Amino acid sequence: MSKLKYNGVLHRLTLVDKQGKTVGTWSAYNNVDSHATIQPHIPDGSYAIQDRSRPHPHAANPNGPYGSYGIIRFNVPGHVGVGVHSGRANARHLPGPPHPTMGCIRTSDAAMKSIRDFMATDPLTTMIVSGNSQRSAHAGHARFGAAHVHP
């Protein structure tokens, strides 16, 4: 079974297959909106993935809140619906992966397509979050301004 790894310091999402080989790496951010219930970021840890063989579907739209390929949810205690998704590709404020979420990790549509295609044959079991301290989670704030989702 494969896993996803998110490194908050590097703002990197990595897909690792069941043999431990890296399948792909992509830019990703846990740039949490100031109104989100999970503050200031997803804590470091290992989380069970809910959507193991395909992402949970949402309306496919690269500029929508979840992007073209849905969301891969994982179990963060006390926070329902946290996951990895894309979306907001052309937002006026922080387009693409740095765009704030309500607690999720945002990556690109290209990443989500690759992950979706891979997990159909090698199901995901674990999401590992590391280096996601308050300082690293807020690095996006320092580079891109305060995180707040604008309508």
C-alpha positions in Angstrom: 0.0 0.0 0.0 1.3 3.5 -0.9 1.4 6.7 1.1 1.5 10.4 0.8 4.1 12.5 2.7 3.7 16.3 3.2 6.8 18.3 4.3 5.7 21.7 5.7 9.2 23.2 5.6 9.8 22.3 1.9 6.1 22.8 0.9 6.4 19.4 -0.8 3.9 16.6 -1.3 5.5 13.2 -2.1 3.8 10.0 -3.3 5.6 6.8 -2.2 4.7 3.4 -3.5 4.3 0.1 -1.5 8.1 -0.6 -2.1 9.1 2.7 -0.6 10.0 4.3 -3.9 9.2 7.9 -4.7 6.6 8.1 -7.5 6.3 11.9 -7.6 6.8 15.1 -5.8 4.8 18.3 -6.1 4.5 21.7 -4.6 1.9 21.9 -1.8 0.8 24.2 1.0 -1.0 24.0 4.3 -1.8 27.7 4.2 -4.8 27.8 6.5 -7.4 30.5 6.3 -7.7 32.6 9.4 -11.4 31.5 9.8 -10.6 27.8 9.7 -11.3 25.6 12.8 -7.9 23.9 12.5 -5.3 26.5 13.6 -2.6 27.2 12.8 -1.9 24.0 10.7 -2.2 20.3 10.5 -0.1 18.8 13.3 2.9 16.6 12.4 1.8 13.0 12.5 0.7 9.9 10.7 -3.0 9.8 9.6 -5.2 7.1 8.1 -6.4 7.9 4.6 -10.2 7.6 4.1 -10.2 7.7 0.3 -7.8 4.9 -0.5 -8.4 4.0 -4.2 -10.0 7.2 -5.6 -10.5 10.7 -4.4 -13.8 11.8 -2.9 -15.6 13.5 -5.8 -16.5 17.2 -6.0 -17.6 19.3 -9.0 -14.6 19.2 -11.4 -13.3 22.7 -11.8 -9.6 23.8 -11.7 -10.7 27.1 -10.3 -13.2 25.6 -7.8 -12.4 24.9 -4.1 -11.3 21.3 -4.7 -9.9 21.4 -8.3 -10.6 18.9 -11.1 -10.0 15.6 -9.2 -11.7 15.8 -5.8 -10.2 15.4 -2.4 -8.2 12.7 -0.7 -9.4 12.8 2.9 -7.5 11.7 5.9 -8.4 11.4 9.6 -7.3 14.4 11.6 -8.8 14.0 15.1 -11.4 16.7 15.8 -11.4 18.0 12.1 -13.8 16.3 9.7 -13.0 16.5 6.0 -9.3 17.5 6.0 -7.5 16.2 3.0 -5.3 16.9 0.0 -6.8 18.6 -3.1 -6.1 21.2 -5.8 -8.2 24.2 -7.0 -8.2 27.9 -7.1 -5.7 27.7 -10.0 -6.5 31.2 -11.3 -7.6 32.9 -8.0 -6.7 36.6 -7.9 -5.3 36.2 -4.4 -2.6 33.5 -4.2 -3.5 31.3 -7.1 -2.8 27.6 -7.1 -1.2 25.6 -4.2 -0.5 28.6 -1.9 -4.2 29.6 -2.0 -5.6 29.3 1.6 -7.8 26.4 2.6 -10.0 25.7 5.6 -7.3 23.3 6.9 -6.4 21.1 3.9 -3.2 20.7 2.0 -3.6 22.3 -1.5 -1.5 21.1 -4.5 -1.9 21.3 -8.2 -4.3 19.6 -10.6 -1.3 17.9 -12.2 -0.4 16.4 -8.9 -3.9 15.3 -8.1 -4.3 13.7 -11.5 -1.1 11.7 -11.1 -2.0 10.7 -7.5 -5.6 9.7 -8.6 -4.3 7.6 -11.5 -1.7 5.9 -9.2 -4.0 5.1 -6.3 -6.4 3.2 -8.5 -3.9 0.4 -8.7 -1.9 0.9 -5.5 -4.3 2.1 -2.7 -3.2 4.9 -0.3 -3.2 4.0 3.4 -1.3 6.7 5.2 -0.7 10.5 5.1 2.5 11.5 6.9 2.8 15.2 7.9 6.2 16.4 9.0 8.0 19.7 9.4 4.6 21.5 9.6 5.4 23.7 12.6 3.6 27.0 13.1 6.6 28.7 11.6 6.7 26.6 8.4 2.9 26.6 8.0 3.0 30.3 8.1 5.9 30.6 5.7 3.2 31.0 3.0 1.9 34.0 5.0 5.3 35.6 5.0 5.8 35.0 1.3 2.3 35.6 0.1 0.6 37.8 2.7 -1.9 37.0 5.4 -4.0 33.9 4.6 -7.7 34.8 4.2 -10.0 33.4 1.5 -11.6 36.2 -0.5 -14.9 35.6 -2.1 
